[in-house]
Amino acid sequence: MPVTTQSSRANCGGARGAPAPSNQNKTAAGKKEWQKGDIAFLKTKDRLSVAQADALLKPAKGEKYGYMNERALGHPVIILDRISPQSDHVMITSVSAYSVEMNGGLPPWKQRCHRTKNPQSFRSFDGCERYNKNVPPLYLVDGQQMPKPAASWVYCDNMYVVPLTVLGVFTKSKWKADLRMQPDSLKELMSFMSRRPATSAKLAAAQRRLHMKEPQPVSAGSPSNSSSPSPRVLPPNQGSTNTASVAATTTTAAAKTITTAAATTPPGRSATPAAAPVKRSWASIA
């Protein structure tokens, strides 16, 4: 199996050298708009802020390990999921050569240092040795290949939710367009992760975490910092206008009642009730 002679870190990283031209998924301001299936670069620790590094690497109180192993930094990653264009977090999994040139060309599941990993969890890009020949390789669009076409593996147990700010453009590709997974290949990879007991629980946990990081929409017209609606303030003169409207409506209703009564009075009779006859005694006449 052909291998390269350069160091794994040099070929997996994108921190050094001029950025490769990129013309895909750009916003109007020229900023990269990450989408599902894109191959991005997870920045090295020296390119992260203190807050970013602590959030990813520092163990929480009472925990032994941080959210992510530092060795995951400085590698290309596949963006597995992004909920919406407004999302500021994505789900990723890393791609690595696993120092194959330092281990006699052996794939990771045959290397002594990775013997504790589940060999069934390794997925291979097209051109790399596969652990299970019945599992298809991973493909990029338009015949693209990873910079190490014979040494690019994904360990499916590793899934992370990270902010967009820790991602950069992967610059080690010889292709003018940014590297990107074939949609069907990405769909198959996600299905592979979800149906295996070894990875399904981790995938579900990552998806829950991703939804928790999703920005919450603010209802139009309601203040974001108050749990109860603000009292309604009437514009000047609105109260008097409303009173006049009610009076006008009442007058109109009364007029309609009179009109209706007149319309239903038989011909020859007055709509106004006749006065009762006056009774007179003979004494009053005299």
C-alpha positions in Angstrom: 0.0 0.0 0.0 1.5 3.3 -1.0 2.3 5.7 1.7 3.7 9.2 1.9 7.0 10.2 3.6 5.8 13.5 5.1 4.7 13.7 8.7 1.1 13.0 9.5 0.7 16.4 11.2 1.9 18.3 8.2 -0.5 16.6 5.8 -3.5 16.6 8.1 -3.2 20.2 9.2 -4.1 23.4 7.4 -2.5 26.0 9.7 0.5 26.7 7.5 0.7 28.0 4.0 -1.5 30.2 1.9 -5.2 29.2 1.8 -6.2 27.3 -1.3 -8.8 29.1 -3.5 -12.3 28.3 -2.4 -15.5 29.2 -4.4 -18.2 27.2 -2.7 -20.8 28.1 -0.1 -19.8 31.7 0.4 -22.0 34.4 1.9 -22.3 37.8 0.4 -19.5 39.0 2.7 -17.2 36.2 1.4 -17.4 34.2 4.6 -17.5 30.4 4.4 -21.0 29.1 4.9 -20.5 25.6 6.3 -23.0 22.9 5.2 -23.5 19.2 5.8 -20.9 17.1 4.1 -18.2 19.8 3.9 -14.6 18.9 4.8 -13.4 21.6 7.2 -10.3 21.9 9.3 -10.4 21.7 13.1 -7.9 24.4 14.2 -4.9 23.6 16.3 -4.7 24.6 19.9 -2.4 27.6 19.2 -5.1 29.1 16.9 -7.8 28.8 19.5 -8.6 31.4 22.1 -8.3 30.5 25.8 -12.1 30.3 26.1 -12.3 28.1 23.1 -9.6 25.7 24.2 -11.0 25.4 27.7 -14.5 24.7 26.3 -13.2 21.8 24.2 -10.3 20.4 26.3 -10.6 21.4 29.9 -12.4 18.8 32.1 -15.5 19.9 33.8 -15.7 20.0 37.6 -15.6 16.4 38.8 -14.6 15.0 35.4 -11.3 13.3 34.5 -11.3 14.2 30.8 -12.4 17.2 28.7 -15.0 17.1 26.0 -12.4 16.4 23.3 -9.0 14.9 23.2 -6.4 17.4 22.1 -5.1 15.0 19.5 -8.3 15.5 17.6 -7.3 19.1 16.9 -5.4 19.9 13.7 -7.2 17.4 11.5 -9.7 17.6 8.7 -13.3 16.9 9.8 -16.5 16.0 8.1 -19.5 18.2 9.0 -22.1 15.6 9.8 -24.9 17.9 10.6 -25.9 21.5 10.8 -29.5 22.3 11.7 -30.1 25.6 9.9 -28.2 28.4 8.3 -28.6 30.3 11.6 -26.9 27.6 13.6 -23.6 28.5 15.2 -22.6 24.9 16.1 -22.1 21.8 13.9 -21.6 18.1 14.5 -18.3 16.8 13.2 -16.1 13.7 13.0 -12.4 13.8 12.3 -10.4 12.2 9.4 -6.9 11.0 10.2 -4.0 9.1 8.6 -3.2 7.6 11.9 0.5 8.0 11.3 0.4 5.2 8.9 3.9 6.0 7.4 5.4 5.6 10.9 3.8 2.2 11.4 5.0 0.3 8.4 1.9 1.2 6.3 -0.5 -0.6 8.7 -4.1 0.6 8.9 -5.1 1.8 12.4 -6.8 -1.4 13.5 -3.6 -3.3 13.0 -1.4 -0.8 14.9 -0.5 -1.6 18.4 -1.3 1.9 19.7 -4.9 1.6 18.5 -5.5 -2.0 19.6 -8.2 -0.8 22.2 -10.3 0.8 19.5 -13.2 -1.1 17.9 -12.0 -2.1 14.5 -15.6 -2.2 13.2 -15.9 1.5 13.9 -13.3 2.5 11.3 -14.6 3.7 8.0 -12.2 4.2 5.0 -12.3 6.7 2.2 -12.1 5.3 -1.3 -8.5 4.1 -2.0 -7.8 3.1 1.6 -7.7 -0.3 3.1 -11.1 -1.4 4.6 -11.6 -3.5 7.7 -14.8 -5.0 6.4 -15.0 -5.5 2.6 -18.8 -5.5 2.8 -18.9 -1.9 4.0 -18.6 0.5 1.2 -15.9 3.2 1.1 -16.6 6.9 1.6 -16.7 9.1 -1.4 -16.1 12.8 -2.1 -17.9 14.7 -4.9 -16.7 14.9 -8.5 -13.9 12.4 -8.1 -12.2 14.4 -5.4 -9.7 12.6 -3.0 -8.3 13.4 0.4 -4.7 14.6 0.4 -3.7 11.1 1.5 -5.8 9.0 -0.8 -4.4 5.7 0.6 -4.5 6.7 4.3 -7.7 8.5 5.3 -9.9 6.9 7.9 -12.8 8.0 10.1 -13.3 6.5 13.6 -17.0 6.6 14.0 -17.0 6.6 17.8 -15.6 10.2 17.7 -18.5 12.7 17.2 -18.3 16.2 18.5 -20.4 19.3 18.6 -18.3 22.4 18.1 -18.8 26.1 17.4 -18.2 27.4 13.9 -15.4 29.7 15.2 -13.1 26.7 15.8 -13.3 25.6 12.1 -11.1 26.8 9.2 -10.8 26.0 5.5 -8.9 22.8 4.8 -6.1 24.0 2.6 -4.1 20.8 1.9 -6.3 19.7 -1.0 -5.0 20.0 -4.6 -8.6 20.7 -5.8 -9.7 24.2 -6.5 -13.1 23.6 -5.0 -13.5 22.8 -1.4 -13.6 19.1 -0.5 -17.1 17.8 0.1 -18.7 14.4 0.7 -21.1 12.8 -1.8 -24.6 13.3 -0.4 -25.4 9.6 -0.7 -22.1 8.6 1.0 -22.7 11.0 3.9 -26.2 9.6 4.3 -24.8 6.1 4.3 -22.2 7.0 6.9 -24.9 8.6 9.2 -27.0 5.4 8.8 -24.0 3.3 9.7 -23.5 5.3 12.9 -27.2 5.2 13.9 -27.8 1.5 13.5 -24.7 0.2 15.3 -25.1 -0.3 19.1 -21.5 0.9 19.5 -22.1 4.3 18.0 -25.9 4.9 18.0 -26.0 6.1 21.6 -23.1 8.5 21.0 -24.8 9.8 17.8 -28.0 10.4 19.7 -26.2 12.3 22.5 -24.4 14.4 19.9 -27.7 15.2 18.2 -29.3 16.3 21.5 -26.3 18.5 22.3 -26.5 20.1 18.8 -30.2 20.9 19.3 -29.4 22.4 22.8 -26.9 24.7 21.1 -29.4 25.9 18.5 -30.2 29.6 18.9 -33.8 30.1 20.2 -36.0 32.3 18.1 -37.5 35.4 19.7 -41.2 36.1 19.1 -41.8 39.2 17.1 -43.2 42.1 19.1 -42.4 40.7 22.5 -39.3 41.7 24.5 -36.7 39.1 24.9 -35.9 39.9 28.5 -39.4 39.7 30.0 -41.5 36.7 30.8 -44.8 38.7 30.9 -46.2 40.9 28.2 -45.9 44.7 28.6 -49.1 46.7 29.4 -50.7 48.2 26.3 -50.3 51.9 26.0 -53.0 53.7 24.0 -51.9 56.4 21.7 -53.0 60.0 22.5 -56.8 60.6 21.9 -57.3 56.9 21.2 -59.5 56.6 24.3 -61.8 59.5 23.4 -61.9 58.2 19.8 -63.1 54.8 21.0 -65.8 56.5 23.2 -67.1 58.5 20.2 -67.1 55.3 18.1 -69.2 53.5 20.7 -71.7 56.4 20.9 -72.0 56.5 17.2 -72.6 52.8 17.0 -75.4 53.0 19.6 -77.1 55.9 17.7 -76.9 53.9 14.5 -78.4 50.8 16.2 -81.3 52.9 17.5 -81.9 54.4 14.1 -82.0 50.9 12.6 -84.6 49.8 15.1 -86.9 52.7 14.2 -86.4 52.1 10.5 -87.2 48.4 11.0 -90.4 49.2 12.9 -91.6 51.6 10.2 -90.9 49.0 7.5 -93.0 46.4 9.3 -96.1 48.6 9.9 -99.2 47.6 7.8 -100.3 50.1 5.1 -102.6 52.8 6.4 -101.4 52.7 9.9 -98.9 54.9 11.7 -95.7 53.5 13.0 -96.3 55.7 16.1 -98.8 54.1 18.6 -102.1 56.1 18.8 -102.9 57.9 22.0 -105.4 56.2 24.2 -109.0 57.7 24.1 -109.9 60.1 26.9 -112.9 59.1 29.0 -115.2 61.9 29.9 -118.0 61.9 32.3 -121.4 63.6 31.6 -120.7 65.9 34.6 -117.6 67.3 33.0 -119.4 68.0 29.8 -122.1 69.9 31.5 
